[in-house]
Amino acid sequence: MHKRIVYVYNKVVDPKKFEGGAAEVVYQQARWMAKHTDSEVYLVTSNITSTSKGDYDVASFKRDGINFIRMTGYNIDDPHPMRRRVVIPNLTSVIHELTENVRSLVHFHFHISPMFWAAMIAAKVNGATVTYQPHIHPSMGYEGRERIFRDYYFRTLFKAEGALSDALISVTREHVKFLHELFGYRKKIFVIPNGIDPQELRVCAKEREVRKMFNLKPSDRIVLSIGKLDKRKDPLTLAKVFRQVKKAVPEAKLVFVGKPGNQYVKTKQFLEKCGLLKSTVFTSFVNNSVRNALLGMADVYCLLSQYEAFGISVAQAGYHYTPAVVTNRGGMNDIVVHGETGFIVNFNRRVSHAPRYVIRLLRNNELLYRMGLAARERVIKNFTWDNELRKLHAVYRSLE
């Protein structure tokens, strides 16, 4: 048995305020292993958040049975596209110290940086087992130099990182073929989706207060979307879809939950031009209890992203009996069963196909109810953290 399990992520992991989906995944993995195994569990991060340059102290502390090591990190802001890349100067030496003379497993989470490759080498030199979870966001979801950079990364550094790993953890079946093509069919690749925490999702703010907060009437038919309003999430396309939905269902209301991103202004301008601003709510960031209330109040969840490595919000919606309309890119294909728990639309036909499914659900309460029940059942059966992390632990045991 591995005496020590070390998780490595480049940004802050703060259970009180997660700064992105991957941070919660890392935390849930570490917390489960600390609770259910006899291994010492470490979580190595930097003091960089997803949205700022470091408003968290450098510290070592213990919480939830996890030994946190938060180190000084630096954002490289220039030149683009290295913007938002994080460098943790002492990472390699810390990984060396944690794995020296201790039977260890080091689980790395995706980060585009040679720094992680060097840290993997440090772990391997000490005989540690290395697992790698890429959270793949392919270049198709990006533009300009960011797309070029990601293309180059997958052809070079990513192949080196994967080659060093004893096993790769994919969050969706869609990536398996891609990974086998890069690393060969002898490479150990395991599909372990992300999960939801039923206990956390049950904590909801009072519906009456949330409706008042965002001026939502009981008669409104809510189309909900969660995520930063940037090009990858593509709220502008959802706004175009909503324009058609509103014509067919006058009581429809579009609710965006998430911080403004690089497509926020264009999305708002489009809605204003179409006379739909009064039918749209931008909540910005909300706490989990308000988010959960909105998930439960929504009639339809709609996520038309250019790409989602997994799409945890779709599973969260399903837990709250809310069927989803999503694109056929990434892990959302694993969560939604077309025609049973929601609808999957061809990415290239989002604007023409998504409205018909949203309208169909809003107009048919029986279908909405039936699909909501099926979505809840599927999520509880297949996508809870406890189920998925038992699988991950079995992978760790197989690598001992």
C-alpha positions, 0 to 999 in steps of 0.5 A: 500500500502507498504510505503517502498520496500526494496531489499536485495542482497549480492553483489554490484549492480552498473548500470555502471558495473554489476557483474553478472546477479542477480545484474541487476535483482535486479537493474531493479526491484528497478528502476521500483518500484521507478519510477512507485510506490509511495513507498520508494525504498531501495536497500541494498547490500555489497561492495563485487563484484563477482570477487574481495574482495571489490573495492567499497566504503561503502556508502549511496546514491540515484540514479534513485530514489533508496536509495542505502545502501552499507555496509561492506561485507566479503568474506569467502575464507576458508574452501572450499566450503564456498569460495565466500560466502559473510557475511554482519555483519550489515545486520540484524540490517539494515533490522530491522531499515528499517522495524520498524514502517513502512509498508514494503515489503522486497524482498530477492534475493538468497544467500547461507548464514544463514545471509539472514535467520536472516535478514528475521526473523528481517523483519518478527518480524516487521510485514513486508511482505517478498518475496524471489526470489531464482534464483535456481542453483541446485547441478547438475551444480556443482562438488565435495564439491560444489555439496555436499554443495548445496545439503545440503543447499536445504535440510536445510536452503533453506527450512527455508528461503522459510517457512518464506517468504510470497511468492516465486518468480520463474524466470522459470516454471521449478522450480515451481514443485520443490518449491511446493514439498518442501513447499506444494501447499498452498504456494504462488509461482509466475512465473515472468521471468527476462527481457530485456531492449530494450532501452539498447539493441539498443545501439550498437557499430559500426559493422565495428569497432567491426569486426576490433577489433576482426578480424571478416570478413563479410563472417564469419558465427558467432556462439556466446556464452556469459558468464564466461568461467567456468564449469557451462557455459561449453565452452569446450562442445561448443568447441567440438560442434564447431569442428563438425560445422567447418567441415560442414561450413568452414567459421564458427567462434566461439566467446566467450564473457566473462571473463576467468573462470575455464574452459578457459584453457582446452577449449583453449587447446582443440581448439588448439589441433584441429587446431581451435584457428584461428577460435575462438575469446575470447573477455573477458569482453566487454561493453554492446554496443560491446556485443549488436553489437556482438549479432546483427552480430551473425548468431547463439547464442549457450549456452550449460550450465549445468544449467541456472536459466533463461539465460538472454543472450538467450533473448538478442540474440532473441531481436537481431533476433538471433536464439539460440541453448540451452540445456533443463535445466533451464529457457532457456526452457521458452525462446526458442520454439523448431523449431520456435525461435531456438532449444532445445537439450537434455543435455546428447546429446549436443555433438551429437545433437547441431551440426546438429542444428547449421549447419542447421541454418548456411546452411539455410538463409531462416530458419535463417531469419524466426527463428530470426524474431520469436525470436524477436517477442517472446522476445518483447511480453514476456520478457521485463522488463516493462511487467515482473515488472508490474506482480511483482508489482501486486504480491506485491499488492496482499500481502498487 
